[in-house]
Amino acid sequence: MGSIWASVGITHINSDEKMCPRYLLRTDEMEYEIQPTDKKHPAILPVGQEVVFKIKKDRMSVKCPEGDKKTRNYEVVAMKPTESEPQNASAAKAEKP
């Protein structure tokens, strides 16, 4: 289960070309930057809501249990591990006997 924590980063565009929305999906262990595979009609995800997802290679299937409950496909653009513990907390654990 993950949460969507970013919003669409679209600014003013002077041409007919539209920018694709990107999202940051954050779990306890990883952060995934995703974008919709359907570039013509991308669905807007609710920001700040929990989602259920499955990953297979570089594709992610995302379903919003609180929303319309449709499964949508996204492309994983980037992944990075989250820092689950601050450095001070891990140092404090190491000092205990």
All heavy atoms as an XYZ file, in Angstrom:
765
protein
N       0.838     -1.165      0.000
C       0.000      0.000      0.000
C       0.889      1.235      0.000
O       1.879      1.301      0.696
C      -0.861     -0.030      1.250
C      -2.161      0.576      1.091
S      -3.151      0.083      2.507
C      -4.685      0.599      1.954
N       0.572      2.193     -0.789
C       1.369      3.403     -0.869
C       0.488      4.620     -0.819
O      -0.730      4.525     -0.813
N       1.108      5.766     -0.787
C       0.376      7.029     -0.763
C       0.910      7.941     -1.849
O       2.106      7.978     -2.093
C       0.554      7.722      0.584
O       0.050      6.926      1.615
N       0.045      8.677     -2.487
C       0.433      9.656     -3.483
C       0.698     10.969     -2.759
O      -0.164     11.482     -2.059
C      -0.681      9.856     -4.532
C      -1.026      8.548     -5.209
C      -0.292     10.898     -5.535
C       0.020      7.983     -6.102
N       1.896     11.531     -2.924
C       2.266     12.730     -2.187
C       2.702     13.888     -3.056
O       3.209     14.873     -2.561
C       3.395     12.420     -1.208
C       2.911     11.620     -0.074
C       3.099     10.295      0.123
C       2.112     12.071      1.018
N       2.472      9.881      1.256
C       1.858     10.966      1.833
C       1.570     13.289      1.381
C       1.112     11.047      2.991
C       0.837     13.363      2.523
C       0.617     12.259      3.317
N       2.560     13.789     -4.349
C       2.965     14.888     -5.205
C       1.791     15.290     -6.066
O       0.796     14.588     -6.142
C       4.144     14.474     -6.073
N       1.905     16.413     -6.700
C       0.832     16.853     -7.572
C       1.370     17.036     -8.977
O       2.556     16.894     -9.232
C       0.240     18.164     -7.058
O       1.229     19.161     -7.064
N       0.508     17.371     -9.861
C       0.884     17.564    -11.249
C       1.736     18.820    -11.352
O       1.369     19.872    -10.848
C      -0.390     17.699    -12.114
C      -0.034     17.917    -13.556
C      -1.269     16.486    -11.934
N       2.871     18.719    -12.014
C       3.787     19.851    -12.131
C       3.636     20.579    -13.445
O       4.618     20.857    -14.120
N       2.423     20.888    -13.840
C       2.190     21.546    -15.120
C       2.158     23.061    -14.918
O       1.484     23.558    -14.032
C       0.865     21.073    -15.746
C       0.935     19.573    -16.019
C       0.552     21.834    -17.014
C      -0.356     18.984    -16.516
N       2.909     23.756    -15.739
C       2.901     25.218    -15.706
C       2.339     25.721    -17.038
O       1.908     24.941    -17.873
C       4.321     25.770    -15.488
O       5.162     25.293    -16.535
C       4.871     25.330    -14.144
N       2.367     27.014    -17.256
C       1.818     27.608    -18.468
C       2.548     27.072    -19.698
O       3.775     27.038    -19.747
C       1.956     29.130    -18.401
C       1.440     29.820    -19.615
N       0.100     29.854    -19.913
C       2.076     30.467    -20.604
C      -0.066     30.528    -21.037
N       1.126     30.905    -21.475
N       1.774     26.670    -20.722
C       2.333     26.121    -21.949
C       1.798     26.944    -23.114
O       0.598     27.152    -23.232
C       1.937     24.638    -22.120
C       2.447     23.833    -20.931
C       2.478     24.082    -23.413
C       1.930     22.420    -20.900
N       2.697     27.400    -23.995
C       2.282     28.219    -25.130
C       1.910     27.415    -26.360
O       1.371     27.948    -27.303
C       3.396     29.203    -25.500
C       3.537     30.278    -24.451
O       2.562     30.647    -23.807
N       4.742     30.777    -24.257
N       2.195     26.121    -26.388
C       1.907     25.316    -27.565
C       0.730     24.376    -27.305
O       0.169     24.342    -26.221
C       3.146     24.499    -27.950
O       3.383     23.526    -26.964
N       0.401     23.586    -28.305
C      -0.669     22.597    -28.173
C      -0.196     21.345    -27.445
O      -0.995     20.501    -27.080
C      -1.208     22.202    -29.550
C      -1.942     23.354    -30.203
O      -2.460     24.222    -29.457
O      -1.999     23.387    -31.443
N       1.112     21.230    -27.255
C       1.661     20.045    -26.600
C       1.391     20.119    -25.099
O       1.692     21.101    -24.442
C       3.166     19.992    -26.848
C       3.826     18.759    -26.296
C       5.305     18.730    -26.621
O       5.705     19.287    -27.645
O       6.041     18.148    -25.817
N       0.810     19.061    -24.558
C       0.492     18.992    -23.131
C       1.570     18.204    -22.409
O       2.148     17.278    -22.964
C      -0.855     18.302    -22.905
C      -1.998     18.938    -23.642
C      -2.488     20.139    -22.927
C      -3.717     20.626    -23.672
N      -4.072     21.936    -23.475
N       1.796     18.567    -21.180
C       2.751     17.827    -20.368
C       2.010     16.704    -19.649
O       0.856     16.844    -19.273
C       3.420     18.753    -19.369
C       4.285     19.794    -20.031
S       5.084     20.850    -18.834
C       6.328     19.747    -18.231
N       2.700     15.612    -19.462
C       2.120     14.453    -18.798
C       2.287     14.610    -17.287
O       3.352     15.005    -16.815
C       2.861     13.216    -19.284
S       2.382     11.731    -18.471
N       1.239     14.322    -16.493
C       1.385     14.436    -15.044
C       2.296     13.349    -14.492
O       2.275     12.218    -14.968
C      -0.042     14.277    -14.525
C      -0.753     13.527    -15.581
C      -0.098     13.896    -16.878
N       3.101     13.709    -13.513
C       3.948     12.750    -12.804
C       3.577     12.793    -11.339
O       3.225     13.839    -10.809
C       5.423     13.092    -12.964
C       5.958     12.736    -14.316
C       7.440     12.726    -14.286
N       7.953     12.290    -15.573
C       9.214     12.205    -15.854
N      10.114     12.534    -14.959
N       9.605     11.783    -17.023
N       3.708     11.648    -10.700
C       3.358     11.525     -9.289
C       4.507     10.891     -8.528
O       5.293     10.130     -9.090
C       2.112     10.643     -9.111
C       0.889     11.186     -9.779
C       0.535     10.772    -11.046
C       0.089     12.110     -9.140
C      -0.598     11.263    -11.667
C      -1.048     12.608     -9.741
C      -1.382     12.181    -11.010
O      -2.500     12.672    -11.614
N       4.563     11.183     -7.252
C       5.498     10.544     -6.339
C       4.676      9.641     -5.444
O       3.844     10.110     -4.677
C       6.252     11.574     -5.501
C       7.221     11.009     -4.476
C       8.377     10.310     -5.182
C       7.737     12.107     -3.592
N       4.896      8.330     -5.562
C       4.195      7.358     -4.741
C       5.180      6.895     -3.676
O       6.247      6.385     -4.005
C       3.725      6.183     -5.600
C       2.775      5.237     -4.905
C       1.622      4.942     -5.846
C       3.459      3.985     -4.508
N       4.847      7.105     -2.422
C       5.776      6.841     -1.319
C       5.268      5.683     -0.469
O       4.122      5.678     -0.036
C       5.917      8.094     -0.464
C       6.907      7.949      0.658
C       7.073      9.240      1.403
N       7.693     10.219      0.509
C       7.567     11.523      0.661
N       6.849     12.024      1.629
N       8.170     12.349     -0.170
N       6.148      4.709     -0.218
C       5.862      3.604      0.693
C       6.837      3.720      1.865
O       7.630      4.653      1.929
C       6.039      2.234      0.001
O       7.414      2.064     -0.350
C       5.177      2.121     -1.235
N       6.800      2.751      2.764
C       7.726      2.771      3.895
C       9.167      2.573      3.453
O      10.086      3.109      4.066
C       7.357      1.683      4.913
C       6.045      1.974      5.608
O       5.642      3.157      5.647
O       5.431      1.023      6.118
N       9.386      1.798      2.395
C      10.739      1.478      1.967
C      11.214      2.216      0.722
O      12.400      2.424      0.543
C      10.869     -0.034      1.673
C      10.717     -0.927      2.878
C       9.255     -1.272      3.162
O       8.450     -1.236      2.218
O       8.938     -1.548      4.323
N      10.298      2.584     -0.186
C      10.690      3.150     -1.479
C       9.842      4.362     -1.856
O       8.732      4.519     -1.368
C      10.523      2.102     -2.593
C      11.411      0.889     -2.488
S      13.135      1.248     -2.796
C      13.125      1.478     -4.553
N      10.409      5.172     -2.749
C       9.681      6.262     -3.400
C       9.715      5.985     -4.893
O      10.776      5.741     -5.462
C      10.343      7.608     -3.119
C      10.170      8.087     -1.712
C      10.799      9.441     -1.470
O      11.496      9.976     -2.367
O      10.603      9.976     -0.374
N       8.545      5.998     -5.526
C       8.424      5.738     -6.952
C       7.919      6.989     -7.642
O       6.926      7.565     -7.227
C       7.435      4.605     -7.221
C       7.772      3.301     -6.546
C       7.230      2.985     -5.299
C       8.619      2.393     -7.148
C       7.524      1.785     -4.685
C       8.923      1.191     -6.536
C       8.374      0.899     -5.308
O       8.670     -0.292     -4.690
N       8.586      7.394     -8.716
C       8.087      8.480     -9.545
C       7.420      7.812    -10.738
O       8.048      7.035    -11.462
C       9.230      9.380    -10.002
C       8.756     10.633    -10.672
C       9.885     11.590    -10.982
O      10.880     11.604    -10.253
O       9.747     12.307    -11.988
N       6.126      8.089    -10.924
C       5.355      7.411    -11.956
C       4.661      8.413    -12.864
O       4.420      9.555    -12.480
C       4.315      6.438    -11.350
C       3.313      7.185    -10.464
C       4.999      5.319    -10.582
C       2.154      6.323     -9.981
N       4.358      7.967    -14.086
C       3.565      8.760    -15.025
C       2.630      7.818    -15.771
O       2.940      6.642    -15.942
C       4.453      9.527    -15.993
C       5.236      8.667    -16.955
C       6.161      9.502    -17.814
O       6.471     10.642    -17.483
N       6.615      8.936    -18.913
N       1.470      8.304    -16.199
C       0.491      7.444    -16.864
C       1.009      6.919    -18.202
O       1.731      7.616    -18.907
C      -0.723      8.330    -17.076
C      -0.422      9.631    -16.462
C       0.994      9.659    -16.037
N       0.636      5.693    -18.533
C       1.000      5.142    -19.830
C       0.070      5.668    -20.921
O       0.467      5.752    -22.073
C       0.950      3.597    -19.821
O      -0.335      3.178    -19.379
C       2.015      3.031    -18.901
N      -1.156      6.032    -20.564
C      -2.111      6.614    -21.512
C      -1.842      8.117    -21.585
O      -2.319      8.891    -20.757
C      -3.541      6.338    -21.063
C      -4.582      6.855    -22.039
O      -4.203      7.319    -23.135
O      -5.775      6.782    -21.704
N      -1.067      8.529    -22.579
C      -0.663      9.936    -22.691
C      -1.794     10.836    -23.188
O      -1.836     12.011    -22.865
C       0.530     10.068    -23.638
C       1.685      9.159    -23.298
C       2.655      9.813    -22.409
C       3.887      8.922    -22.313
N       4.371      8.726    -21.021
N      -2.733     10.282    -23.973
C      -3.813     11.100    -24.514
C      -4.866     11.445    -23.479
O      -5.385     12.559    -23.451
C      -4.486     10.380    -25.682
C      -3.736     10.463    -26.960
C      -4.601      9.945    -28.081
C      -4.022     10.362    -29.411
N      -4.909     10.043    -30.502
N      -5.229     10.484    -22.622
C      -6.285     10.685    -21.636
C      -5.807     10.235    -20.259
O      -6.332      9.273    -19.703
C      -7.542      9.903    -22.024
C      -8.032     10.226    -23.401
N      -7.763      9.430    -24.477
C      -8.753     11.275    -23.863
C      -8.305      9.961    -25.554
N      -8.904     11.089    -25.215
N      -4.828     10.932    -19.699
C      -4.320     10.487    -18.386
C      -5.334     10.755    -17.279
O      -5.972     11.801    -17.238
C      -3.061     11.324    -18.182
C      -3.279     12.546    -19.004
C      -4.120     12.108    -20.177
N      -5.497      9.777    -16.411
C      -6.387      9.937    -15.265
C      -5.630     10.680    -14.167
O      -4.445     10.459    -13.956
C      -6.830      8.577    -14.759
N      -6.311     11.565    -13.497
C      -5.712     12.327    -12.404
C      -5.938     11.550    -11.108
O      -7.069     11.219    -10.756
C      -6.344     13.734    -12.295
C      -6.221     14.479    -13.621
C      -5.715     14.520    -11.167
C      -4.807     14.725    -14.086
N      -4.843     11.252    -10.418
C      -4.938     10.534     -9.149
C      -5.204     11.507     -8.007
O      -4.740     12.645     -8.045
C      -3.625      9.789     -8.867
C      -3.322      8.603     -9.765
C      -1.931      8.073     -9.467
C      -4.354      7.515     -9.562
N      -5.925     11.074     -6.983
C      -6.138     11.936     -5.818
C      -4.840     12.058     -5.017
O      -4.236     11.056     -4.649
C      -7.224     11.208     -5.027
C      -7.123      9.786     -5.453
C      -6.621      9.795     -6.858
N      -4.416     13.259     -4.775
C      -3.175     13.521     -4.063
C      -3.405     13.372     -2.563
O      -4.411     13.814     -2.029
C      -2.656     14.937     -4.402
C      -1.415     15.267     -3.599
C      -2.378     15.052     -5.886
N      -2.478     12.691     -1.885
C      -2.560     12.517     -0.441
C      -3.405     11.332     -0.011
O      -3.647     11.152      1.169
N      -3.865     10.519     -0.952
C      -4.705      9.365     -0.642
C      -3.883      8.084     -0.724
O      -2.892      8.023     -1.443
C      -5.869      9.265     -1.626
C      -6.783     10.456     -1.608
C      -7.536     10.575     -0.304
O      -8.015      9.593      0.239
N      -7.635     11.782      0.207
N      -4.310      7.061     -0.004
C      -3.665      5.762     -0.091
C      -4.150      5.025     -1.322
O      -5.311      5.155     -1.717
C      -3.955      4.939      1.157
C      -3.244      5.460      2.378
C      -3.368      4.516      3.556
O      -4.029      3.473      3.446
O      -2.785      4.837      4.592
N      -3.226      4.270     -1.935
C      -3.544      3.467     -3.105
C      -2.995      2.059     -2.916
O      -2.136      1.829     -2.068
C      -2.959      4.083     -4.401
C      -3.576      5.429     -4.699
C      -1.456      4.180     -4.337
N      -3.510      1.142     -3.699
C      -2.999     -0.223     -3.746
C      -2.331     -0.379     -5.107
O      -2.895      0.033     -6.124
C      -4.146     -1.239     -3.586
C      -3.633     -2.655     -3.690
C      -4.866     -1.012     -2.266
N      -1.127     -0.950     -5.114
C      -0.430     -1.067     -6.390
C       0.324     -2.382     -6.494
O       0.619     -3.021     -5.495
C       0.524      0.105     -6.599
C       1.690      0.131     -5.643
C       2.901     -0.449     -5.982
C       1.570      0.727     -4.409
C       3.971     -0.427     -5.118
C       2.639      0.736     -3.521
C       3.836      0.163     -3.879
N       0.601     -2.758     -7.752
C       1.420     -3.925     -8.076
C       2.463     -3.474     -9.091
O       2.153     -2.685     -9.984
C       0.579     -5.038     -8.683
C      -0.407     -5.651     -7.732
C      -1.187     -6.748     -8.432
C      -2.264     -7.280     -7.505
N      -3.070     -8.321     -8.138
N       3.675     -4.018     -8.955
C       4.752     -3.662     -9.873
C       5.177     -4.908    -10.643
O       5.337     -5.982    -10.066
C       5.966     -3.097     -9.122
C       5.595     -1.815     -8.415
C       7.129     -2.868    -10.071
C       6.708     -1.234     -7.599
N       5.347     -4.730    -11.955
C       5.892     -5.778    -12.803
C       6.827     -5.099    -13.795
O       6.378     -4.312    -14.627
C       4.780     -6.520    -13.529
C       5.269     -7.722    -14.289
C       4.113     -8.531    -14.825
C       4.654     -9.785    -15.479
N       3.557    -10.603    -15.993
N       8.121     -5.360    -13.630
C       9.193     -4.725    -14.407
C       9.130     -3.210    -14.210
O       9.254     -2.736    -13.099
C       9.129     -5.147    -15.858
C       9.385     -6.617    -16.056
C       9.466     -6.969    -17.510
C       9.701     -8.466    -17.636
N       9.861     -8.859    -19.012
N       8.914     -2.444    -15.278
C       8.864     -0.985    -15.147
C       7.441     -0.450    -15.214
O       7.216      0.733    -15.435
C       9.734     -0.316    -16.208
C       9.220     -0.541    -17.617
O       8.454     -1.497    -17.830
O       9.587      0.243    -18.512
N       6.450     -1.309    -15.002
C       5.040     -0.911    -15.030
C       4.422     -1.075    -13.648
O       4.761     -1.982    -12.902
C       4.247     -1.760    -16.030
C       4.767     -1.704    -17.436
C       4.524     -0.364    -18.029
N       5.127     -0.303    -19.359
C       5.094      0.758    -20.104
N       4.495      1.844    -19.679
N       5.667      0.766    -21.265
N       3.504     -0.198    -13.329
C       2.817     -0.246    -12.039
C       1.316     -0.143    -12.288
O       0.867      0.731    -13.033
C       3.282      0.917    -11.160
C       2.643      0.946     -9.793
S       3.177      2.353     -8.789
C       4.815      1.853     -8.340
N       0.558     -1.041    -11.680
C      -0.901     -0.982    -11.718
C      -1.359     -0.365    -10.408
O      -1.034     -0.867     -9.334
C      -1.496     -2.385    -11.856
O      -1.085     -2.957    -13.057
N      -2.105      0.728    -10.504
C      -2.526      1.494     -9.327
C      -4.043      1.490     -9.240
O      -4.734      1.718    -10.232
C      -2.001      2.948     -9.397
C      -2.460      3.750     -8.209
C      -0.489      2.972     -9.499
N      -4.546      1.234     -8.029
C      -5.987      1.252     -7.790
C      -6.260      2.092     -6.545
O      -5.598      1.935     -5.527
C      -6.489     -0.173     -7.591
C      -7.979     -0.279     -7.409
C      -8.447     -1.698     -7.594
C      -8.733     -2.345     -6.288
N      -9.305     -3.680     -6.419
N      -7.217      2.993     -6.638
C      -7.621      3.836     -5.510
C      -8.853      3.216     -4.858
O      -9.950      3.298     -5.415
C      -7.949      5.248     -5.973
S      -6.588      6.109     -6.726
N      -8.704      2.599     -3.685
C      -9.865      1.967     -3.049
C     -10.943      2.962     -2.625
O     -12.112      2.616     -2.559
C      -9.285      1.240     -1.842
C      -7.913      1.740     -1.666
C      -7.495      2.422     -2.924
N     -10.575      4.193     -2.356
C     -11.545      5.216     -1.940
C     -12.203      5.900     -3.136
O     -13.225      6.533     -2.991
C     -10.859      6.270     -1.064
C     -10.259      5.719      0.204
C     -11.302      5.184      1.163
O     -12.377      5.777      1.287
O     -11.028      4.142      1.772
N     -11.595      5.785     -4.325
C     -12.111      6.476     -5.504
C     -13.017      5.596     -6.330
O     -13.899      4.915     -5.816
N     -12.771      5.591     -7.645
C     -13.623      4.833     -8.558
C     -13.247      3.350     -8.629
O     -13.896      2.587     -9.318
C     -13.602      5.454     -9.948
C     -12.207      5.503    -10.544
O     -11.250      5.040     -9.890
O     -12.067      6.013    -11.664
N     -12.195      2.932     -7.949
C     -11.762      1.530     -7.839
C     -11.337      0.930     -9.170
O     -11.316     -0.278     -9.327
C     -12.838      0.677     -7.181
C     -13.144      1.128     -5.776
C     -14.187      0.269     -5.129
C     -14.390      0.794     -3.725
N     -15.711      0.803     -3.266
N     -10.965      1.762    -10.147
C     -10.449      1.272    -11.416
C      -8.939      1.098    -11.291
O      -8.263      1.889    -10.647
C     -10.729      2.258    -12.546
C     -12.148      2.280    -13.002
C     -12.277      3.157    -14.222
C     -13.691      3.186    -14.732
N     -13.809      4.028    -15.931
N      -8.421      0.069    -11.934
C      -6.981     -0.149    -11.975
C      -6.434      0.556    -13.204
O      -6.912      0.345    -14.316
C      -6.661     -1.653    -12.035
O      -7.227     -2.282    -10.880
C      -5.171     -1.890    -12.043
N      -5.438      1.406    -12.986
C      -4.813      2.154    -14.080
C      -3.331      1.822    -14.132
O      -2.713      1.565    -13.108
C      -5.025      3.646    -13.870
C      -6.482      4.031    -13.972
C      -6.653      5.531    -13.938
N      -8.014      5.894    -14.263
C      -9.003      5.944    -13.383
N      -8.793      5.649    -12.129
N     -10.223      6.302    -13.772
N      -2.782      1.861    -15.341
C      -1.378      1.519    -15.532
C      -0.509      2.763    -15.618
O      -0.880      3.751    -16.253
C      -1.216      0.675    -16.802
C      -1.899     -0.658    -16.670
O      -1.795     -1.310    -15.643
N      -2.617     -1.063    -17.701
N       0.645      2.672    -14.977
C       1.610      3.763    -14.950
C       2.995      3.224    -15.247
O       3.282      2.047    -15.008
C       1.613      4.457    -13.579
C       0.346      5.216    -13.323
C      -0.780      4.581    -12.819
C       0.258      6.564    -13.617
C      -1.953      5.269    -12.610
C      -0.918      7.262    -13.415
C      -2.016      6.606    -12.912
O      -3.181      7.287    -12.717
N       3.835      4.079    -15.770
C       5.224      3.744    -16.035
C       6.067      4.254    -14.870
O       5.912      5.397    -14.446
C       5.663      4.411    -17.334
C       7.093      4.183    -17.689
C       7.488      4.922    -18.948
O       6.676      5.683    -19.506
O       8.631      4.750    -19.365
N       6.952      3.405    -14.352
C       7.842      3.810    -13.270
C       9.026      4.528    -13.911
O       9.793      3.940    -14.676
C       8.314      2.597    -12.445
C       9.271      3.045    -11.353
C       7.129      1.865    -11.843
N       9.168      5.822    -13.619
C      10.220      6.642    -14.195
C      11.473      6.584    -13.329
O      12.589      6.516    -13.840
C       9.733      8.103    -14.355
C      10.821      8.980    -14.913
C       8.500      8.143    -15.226
N      11.302      6.596    -11.999
C      12.442      6.576    -11.086
C      12.044      5.906     -9.782
O      10.874      5.911     -9.397
C      12.923      7.999    -10.812
N      13.042      5.322     -9.130
C      12.842      4.688     -7.827
C      14.022      5.066     -6.933
O      15.136      5.162     -7.404
C      12.841      3.155     -7.949
C      11.727      2.584     -8.736
S      11.891      0.803     -9.069
C      12.591      0.138     -7.614
N      13.728      5.275     -5.652
C      14.816      5.466     -4.701
C      14.348      5.033     -3.323
O      13.171      5.190     -2.980
C      15.334      6.900     -4.693
C      14.467      7.903     -4.013
C      15.176      9.233     -3.925
C      14.406     10.141     -2.987
N      15.088     11.368     -2.720
N      15.241      4.456     -2.528
C      14.850      4.042     -1.178
C      14.606      5.249     -0.284
O      15.266      6.277     -0.417
C      16.033      3.220     -0.679
C      17.118      3.392     -1.664
C      16.593      4.083     -2.867
N      13.646      5.119      0.614
C      13.394      6.192      1.577
C      14.283      5.980      2.787
O      14.704      4.864      3.080
C      11.926      6.203      2.035
O      11.623      4.936      2.603
C      10.993      6.501      0.896
N      14.566      7.039      3.469
C      15.335      6.946      4.707
C      14.337      6.695      5.825
O      13.656      7.612      6.271
C      16.118      8.223      4.942
C      17.183      8.453      3.898
C      17.963      9.723      4.145
O      17.897     10.272      5.269
O      18.640     10.175      3.219
N      14.246      5.446      6.262
C      13.242      5.085      7.262
C      13.619      5.554      8.662
O      12.764      5.818      9.481
C      13.001      3.579      7.260
O      14.215      2.909      7.515
N      14.912      5.649      8.949
C      15.351      6.086     10.272
C      16.337      7.241     10.130
O      17.231      7.195      9.301
C      16.068      4.947     11.005
C      15.206      3.773     11.310
C      15.981      2.703     12.071
O      17.066      3.018     12.595
O      15.496      1.587     12.136
N      16.213      8.256     10.950
C      17.221      9.300     10.946
C      18.542      8.754     11.465
O      18.574      7.768     12.194
C      16.675     10.373     11.887
C      15.333      9.931     12.313
C      15.111      8.540     11.827
N      19.648      9.390     11.107
C      20.967      8.911     11.512
C      21.133      8.919     13.025
O      21.761      8.050     13.594
C      22.051      9.757     10.866
C      22.133      9.538      9.368
C      23.200     10.407      8.735
O      23.762     11.281      9.376
N      23.466     10.170      7.470
N      20.553      9.883     13.717
C      20.678      9.952     15.177
C      19.989      8.770     15.844
O      20.466      8.244     16.836
C      20.078     11.258     15.710
C      20.871     12.463     15.241
O      22.019     12.332     14.839
N      20.243     13.618     15.272
N      18.863      8.334     15.313
C      18.137      7.212     15.915
C      18.929      5.916     15.755
O      18.993      5.100     16.660
C      16.772      7.060     15.284
N      19.571      5.721     14.595
C      20.344      4.500     14.408
C      21.595      4.516     15.277
O      22.028      3.499     15.783
C      20.723      4.301     12.947
O      21.508      5.395     12.495
N      22.183      5.698     15.494
C      23.352      5.803     16.373
C      22.953      5.524     17.821
O      23.686      4.884     18.567
C      23.985      7.181     16.247
N      21.768      5.982     18.221
C      21.306      5.746     19.597
C      21.054      4.253     19.827
O      21.347      3.740     20.893
C      20.035      6.544     19.875
N      20.556      3.541     18.835
C      20.328      2.119     18.972
C      21.651      1.368     19.104
O      21.742      0.395     19.817
C      19.547      1.575     17.769
C      18.105      1.965     17.780
C      17.401      1.340     16.599
C      15.943      1.728     16.580
N      15.228      1.154     15.458
N      22.663      1.827     18.404
C      23.959      1.147     18.442
C      24.628      1.304     19.806
O      25.411      0.473     20.203
C      24.867      1.705     17.345
N      24.327      2.352     20.547
C      24.967      2.594     21.837
C      24.341      1.778     22.963
O      24.969      1.574     23.987
C      24.851      4.082     22.196
C      25.673      4.971     21.296
C      25.498      6.433     21.634
O      24.701      6.745     22.534
O      26.167      7.245     20.991
N      23.138      1.279     22.799
C      22.502      0.502     23.863
C      23.169     -0.857     24.000
O      23.518     -1.478     23.004
C      21.008      0.321     23.567
C      20.229      1.591     23.675
C      18.763      1.321     23.435
C      17.966      2.606     23.553
N      16.556      2.368     23.308
N      23.380     -1.362     25.259
C      24.026     -2.672     25.436
C      23.114     -3.820     25.087
O      21.965     -3.805     25.062
C      24.386     -2.723     26.928
C      23.649     -1.604     27.579
C      23.186     -0.683     26.511
